[in-house]
Amino acid sequence: MDKKTLIEWDKKYIWHPFTQMKYWLSDEPTIFIEGRDCFLKDVDGKWYLDGVSSLWVNIHGHRRPEIDEAVKAQIDKLAHSTLLGACNEPSILLAKRLAQLLATKLPWGKPLTKIFYSDNGSTAVEIAMKIAYQYWVNQGIKDKDTFVSLREGYHGDTIGAVSVGGVELFHEVYKPLLNKSIQAPAPYCYRCELKLSYPSCGLACLGEMEKIIKQNHEKIIAVIVEPLVQCAGGIIVWPEGYLKGLRKLCNEYNILLIADEVATGFGRTGRMFACEHEEVTPDIICLSKGITNGYMPLAVTAVNEEIFNAFLGELEERKTFYHGHSYTGNPLACAAAVANLEIFEKDKTIETLPPKIELLKRKLLEIAELPHAGDVRQKGMIAGIELVKDKKTKEPFPYNEQTGWKVVRAARKHGVWLRPLGDVIVIMPPLVVSEKNLERLLDVIKDCIIGLS
Ligand SMILES: *Cc1c(COP(=O)(O)O)cnc(C)c1O
């Protein structure tokens, strides 16, 4: 189909996510038609370096032959059956692999060996919340009705996930629809609510969390967080010790800890899972984005044996987890995920990261010198540059100026594809990115930020 018709039909029929459609309709959108390694090609034949891993999902590059082959081979056998009352081969192989991976990488508590499948990150969170609630109910504890989450937290867009979300711009309007939750201050040292700077902000925020837990522990079901990096909230990187301290608090007050590693999982932070950095094993973990390298929608909620066992009982006890989806354990998605995990082993992906992480750090230090770079944050292969109007006072640019978008649009002219979070420029390339391409990515971003002044 020709480009003009495609754009016309897109505008006529598609409602884009997180998009003010009034602006979309007056703009010329990009249509991608091909991907290779860390690059995407648009319909005009122009190639872009994929600086945000196609919304944080791509790990090993586009069109990886191993995953292409795995999906094709599975297509020749079975595209879909169901996990409701039946099994399929790829979902079994993947569950075993994931359970072993989680047990090996997160050995500091009860191993996360029971895998519940779904098909997107928000749903993985919904499932974690329902399991956490029913875990207590099944033990006769029925007065727990509240989650604790963090401000600036993001766990997805379904109602349960929004209930524990803390990004005002996305979540405020839905307030009347939401479940009970208490929000604690995020350890966001650059704009600390408690007016403390790095790293004392971390301890103080943990103190606030402790107060909340102390006062409310009898009704708290679980604490849910994005460990180490609150991604969609603006790449907020926690000071060291916060996660470890939170785990301790949860243990002390007998509260479940849910780690939403939908974004941070699968190597982004320089370890397979972010929780590894602080030797924390959560009670429930949510995984999605990187799980299939972006090939197929798939998500996992993994729990420990103790939680799983609380759901065992006679039928009339009503302890069953009444939850499932039509595409649960989809064989094509699971086959892609198995191939994805095999590449981690074969390429030693995690072991290749340290020099790239160092390079990213070095380039970010250069950018930090720029007059509009208010704060520069990094954890592993994830980074965010918070742009401000006035570096001294931290005064943001007016919202309507869309400064983040200005930088991103300029970068597109130079063949770099990005998507900002407000005025935070997000850097999250596929982990397979070469040092040369990573350097180019950062050089283009630097030039485009310089272009603001
Ligand atoms: C993206 C994201 C989600 C939601 O995942 P979807 O697949 O977009 O529904 C949940 N939690 C975190 C931390 C995320 O980054």
The ligand as an SDF file (V2000), in Angstrom:
LIG
                    3D

 15 15  0  0  0  0  0  0  0  0999 V2000
    5.1630   -0.6980   30.6310 C   0  0  0  0  0  0  0  0  0  0  0  0
    4.9980   -1.0250   32.0540 C   0  0  0  0  0  0  0  0  0  0  0  0
    3.8420   -1.6790   32.5110 C   0  0  0  0  0  0  0  0  0  0  0  0
    2.6750   -1.9620   31.6160 C   0  0  0  0  0  0  0  0  0  0  0  0
    2.9730   -2.8810   30.6310 O   0  0  0  0  0  0  0  0  0  0  0  0
    2.0260   -2.9640   29.3310 P   0  0  0  0  0  0  0  0  0  0  0  0
    2.5160   -4.1620   28.6180 O   0  0  0  0  0  0  0  0  0  0  0  0
    2.2660   -1.6850   28.5840 O   0  0  0  0  0  0  0  0  0  0  0  0
    0.6380   -3.0830   29.8000 O   0  0  0  0  0  0  0  0  0  0  0  0
    3.7660   -2.0290   33.8410 C   0  0  0  0  0  0  0  0  0  0  0  0
    4.7720   -1.7610   34.6810 N   0  0  0  0  0  0  0  0  0  0  0  0
    5.8980   -1.1460   34.2820 C   0  0  0  0  0  0  0  0  0  0  0  0
    6.9750   -0.9010   35.2720 C   0  0  0  0  0  0  0  0  0  0  0  0
    6.0370   -0.7280   32.9670 C   0  0  0  0  0  0  0  0  0  0  0  0
    7.1230   -0.0670   32.5790 O   0  0  0  0  0  0  0  0  0  0  0  0
  1  2  1  0
  2  3  1  0
  2 14  2  0
  3  4  1  0
  3 10  2  0
  4  5  1  0
  5  6  1  0
  6  7  2  0
  6  8  1  0
  6  9  1  0
 10 11  1  0
 11 12  2  0
 12 13  1  0
 12 14  1  0
 14 15  1  0
M  END
$$$$
